[in-house]
Amino acid sequence: MSGTIIKVKSPLAEGAVESFRAGDVVRISGVLYTARDAAHKRIVEALDAGQAPPFELSGQIVYYVGPTPARPGEAIGSAGPTTSCRMDSYAPRLLEAGLKGMIGKGNRAPVVVEAMKKYRAVYFAAVGGAGALISKSIKSCEIIAYEDLGAEAVRKLLVEDFPAIVVNDVLGGDIYETGRKKYQRL
Amino acid sequence: MRKIEFQTVVDAAKELCARSASDLPADVERALAAARAREISPAGAEILDSLLENARVARDEKRPICQDTGVAVFFIEKGAEAVVAGGTLTDAVNEGVRRGYEEAFLRKSIVRGPLDRVNTKDNTPAVIHLEEVPGDRISIRFMAKGGGCENMSRLAMLTPAEGREGVIRFVVGAVDAAGANPCPPIVVGVGMGGTFEVAALLAKKALFREIGSPNPAPALETLEKEILEKINNLGIGPQGMGGVTTALAVHVLSHPCHIASLPVAVNIECHAHRSAEVVL
């Protein structure tokens, strides 16, 4: 980590991901779309059937989260990241369709890392288990598709200074790998 | 026989679910603070600061610590002279879960079947482990178990020849393979001995012990320290970003077993280790 914080606007502008490097600390403002396993399954089915996905994927960032229900008067409940590897079988298809960023937690499969290099996209981690804190950066939340999935429905979020760290960059950099090597004592 | 009303059990289970979601137990918070003081990785230290701040925000604002408010797991010790009046203990606990998860705005994360994946919409059924003990009380211990860390849990049927070294290798290997996925720093429950299912049950039960309290068996206390040191030497660190804090504690429970067997189970718990207890 460099100690500096990089401000990121979402959706990402053309070429914006190129400068990100694994370990960069970012604050994201703008639009995020939520999707977990069940929503990914449907999005990929839609793409494969030649139908439009529930939101235009181009340039967007997807956040892997299933929030707790909002209390009256609040935008959203607690909303930290879920484990990303469960989306690994779907992610390359979304990246191919123009998705530029993913937010979750935990390691990605080599096939996803390769797809990020090929389609020029980036994977961010948010702090898992810090759902109360993270929810403060989410200003609005609207279900836009698959309402029947409950916590797994696709939501459009407006966020301000959403805290995250770049895990995998377009060059194949991986902070989990380098961070771990630095501190392991064999 | 001592009668305990059905509704009393419902209210107790409801309260356990609601309270645990936003109130991180003191031993977990102390362990996180101690880890923060020890952590030499700047990224790791920053993450531990976020987790401590998250715990404070959650408690002050009664927000769930984590959006995964878990599968509701109960370990219940029922006194032989205690009886639930007006229904079964299982029904009462499930009713408490239903109300607790709804009224405290917790996420309902249970599907009715592993393949058809239809949400039950009330977080039931709970997972209930019932044991009969002497006396006329009912002690209910609750844990909200998250899916991400549960998924990283493992079980092996080792040979007796693999012994202590085999157990250490398997437990450390499970944590190594889990990497950043289970939201480190984690708590590691280990069940050793018994049969296939007893080892798994003990691994979960071991998680309930207070962090920082010694294992009552000195040989297991030594084993725990050795495994913990090896885990923290892996370098995984808070959230997998690198550091010296991968686990906050290792808790081992052991049980008699067959002459041919050495079952060992590892139940991984995230830092949002939410549990609470009530005695009726």
Interface residues (C-beta under 8 A of the other chain):
Chain A: M1 G3 G23 A38 V65 G66 P67 T68 P69 A70 R71 G77 S78 A79 G80 T82 T83 C85 K105 G106 N107 A125 V127 G128 G129 A130 G131 A132 L133 S135 K136 L149 G150 A151 P163 I165 I175 Y176 T178 G179 R180 K181 K182 Y183 Q184 R185 L186
Chain B: S22 I40 S41 P42 A43 G44 E46 I47 S50 L51 E53 N54 V57 A58 E61 R63 P64 I65 C66 Q67 D68 T69 F105 L106 R107 K108 S109 R117 N119 K121 G146 G147 G148 N151 G179 A180 N181 P182 C183 N233 L234 G235 I236 G237 Q239 G240 M241 G242 G243 V244 C270 H271 A272
